[in-house]
């Protein structure tokens, strides 16, 4: 299967992934919280790829900042995954 495709867990249809982005909230400072997602064309199930709040954006910038340090990169990646799980729970996303 190609990298930009997956199979829907609900209906089994192959999905060509095209990310959409939607503002789902604003933080206490008025900054947008956005969700990147794709939708199964067969059954309409929505899959969240990423939720971006200001803290997540900071982590992404830190990962891109040179020089590359594998140990630091792995720590940031772990922090990103933990924060993503918290955001998914907060915004009731699967």
C-alpha positions in Angstrom: 0.0 0.0 0.0 1.3 3.5 -0.9 2.4 5.8 1.9 -0.5 8.3 1.4 -3.1 5.6 1.7 -4.6 3.5 4.5 -7.5 1.2 5.2 -10.5 2.4 7.2 -10.9 0.5 10.5 -14.6 0.8 10.4 -15.6 -0.2 6.8 -12.4 -1.6 5.3 -12.4 0.8 2.4 -9.0 2.0 1.2 -8.5 5.7 1.9 -6.4 8.1 0.0 -5.1 10.5 2.6 -5.7 14.2 2.0 -5.3 16.2 5.2 -7.9 18.8 6.0 -7.4 21.4 8.7 -10.0 23.0 11.0 -9.9 25.4 13.9 -11.4 23.5 16.8 -10.8 25.9 19.7 -8.8 28.9 20.9 -6.4 28.8 23.8 -6.4 31.3 26.8 -4.3 33.7 24.8 -6.6 33.6 21.8 -4.4 31.4 19.6 -6.1 28.9 17.3 -6.0 25.2 18.2 -6.3 23.3 14.9 -7.0 19.7 14.0 -5.5 18.0 10.9 -7.6 15.1 9.8 -8.8 13.0 6.9 -12.2 11.3 6.4 -13.1 7.9 5.0 -15.1 8.5 1.8 -16.9 5.2 2.4 -18.4 5.6 5.9 -17.4 9.1 6.9 -15.2 8.1 9.8 -12.9 11.0 10.8 -9.3 10.3 11.6 -7.3 12.8 13.5 -3.7 13.1 12.3 -2.6 15.9 14.6 -3.9 18.6 17.0 -1.8 21.7 17.1 -1.9 24.1 20.0 0.9 26.6 20.9 2.8 24.1 23.0 2.8 21.5 20.1 4.0 24.2 17.7 6.9 25.1 20.0 7.9 21.4 20.2 7.8 21.1 16.4 10.0 24.2 16.0 12.5 22.8 18.6 12.7 19.5 16.6 13.5 21.5 13.4 16.2 23.7 15.0 19.8 22.8 14.2 22.1 21.2 15.1 20.4 17.8 15.0 20.8 15.8 18.2 19.4 12.3 18.1 18.9 12.1 21.9 17.2 15.5 22.2 15.1 14.7 19.1 13.8 11.5 20.6 12.9 13.3 23.9 11.0 16.0 21.9 9.2 13.3 19.8 8.1 11.5 23.0 6.9 14.8 24.5 4.9 15.4 21.3 3.2 12.0 21.4 2.3 12.4 25.1 0.9 15.9 24.5 -1.0 14.7 21.4 -2.7 12.0 23.5 -3.7 14.6 26.1 -5.1 16.8 23.3 -7.0 14.0 21.7 -8.6 13.2 25.1 -9.4 16.9 25.8 -11.1 17.3 22.4 -12.7 13.9 22.4 -10.9 12.6 19.3 -10.1 9.0 18.6 
